Amino acid sequence: LSVSSARASPAALEWASAGAAVWRRDLRRGLLPGTVPDAQTTAACNLAERVPGLAGGASQLWPGEPLLSSILHTCSQLSLPVLSRKHPTLADALVHSLLREASAFHTREDN
């Protein structure tokens, strides 16, 4: 989330941080992020309910819709979880790119 965004509340930043941690962990395990329910994933998803202005206000993994389904689909098509398991530093680069692109998306959306 963009710091200039109205959604850069403490709750939104906490949701982004927890979601990025799930993405990194799951990619390093060779999993599509958020597809294996566990306590960390559930807690990260539930943080979305506290984010002001989030569409639906429902429990969802960061970065939320409409980005989430598109990014998960692309990750699956490119076999990024498998590559990230074999090359763990790729997971870090992917999460960094996701943070940057989600921030840019939300900045454009807010303007």
N, C-alpha and C positions, 0 to 999 in steps of 0.2 A: 504494500500500500504506500502511496505517496504521502510524504510528510505534509505536503500542501493540500492534500485531500481532506475533505470534511470527514471522511471515514478514518482518518488517522488518529482515532481515539485510542486511549490505552487498551481498551478491549479489542479493537481491531489489530493493534500491533501485537498483542498477546496471541490472538488467533493466528496471525501470519507467522509468528515465531514458532508456535507449537506445530502448525501445519508444515512449515519448512523442515522441522526436525523429523516429522513422520515421512515426508518425501525422501529425505536423505537416508534415513534408516531403511525404509522399504526398498529403495533403489539399490542400496548396497547389499541387500539380501536377495536381490534378483526378483523382487515383487513389484507389481504395479501398485503405486501408492494408494493406501486406503482400502485395498481390496481384501485384506485379512483383518477382520475385526479383533481388536485387542484393547486393553485398557488405555494405552497411550493414544491410539487412533480415535477411540470414542471420546476421550477427554478433549482432544484437539478439535474434533468435529463439534462438540457441544459448546465450545467457546464462541462459535458463530452466532449462537442465539443472543449473545450480549452485544453484538456489533450494531451500533445505530445505523439505520439506513440500508442494511443488507437486505436484498430482495428475498422476501419470504421469511426471513429471520429464523429459518429452520437449521437444524443441525447439518452441517456440511463441511467437508474438508477444504482448507484453504487451497487455492484462491477463490473457491466458490464458482458458481455459474455466472456467466456463460463460459468462462475460461476452463473450468475443471474438466468437463466432459470432452472438450476439444483437445486439451493437452493430454489427458489420459489416452484418448484414441490415438493420437500421434505417437506417444510413447510406446504404445502397444504395437502399432504398425512398424515402427523402426526397431523393435526389440531392444529398447533402451534398458529395461530392467536386467535382461540377460547380460548385455554389454557392461552395465554398471557393476554387476556381481563379479565379473571377470576383471574389471578395471575400476576399482573403487573411487579413484580420483575423478572419474567421469561423473559419478553421482554428485560430487561437490560442484563441479562445473555446471551440471544441469540445474541444480537448485539455485545456484547463483544467477544463471540465465533466467530461470523462472521468476525469481524475485525482481530482477530488473524489468522483465517484460510485463509482469503483473502491475508493477508500479507505473510503467508507461501507459498501460491500458487504462488504469483507474484515473490517471491524470487527464488523459484524453476524454474519458467518460465524464469527468467532473467539469470540463470546460465547455 
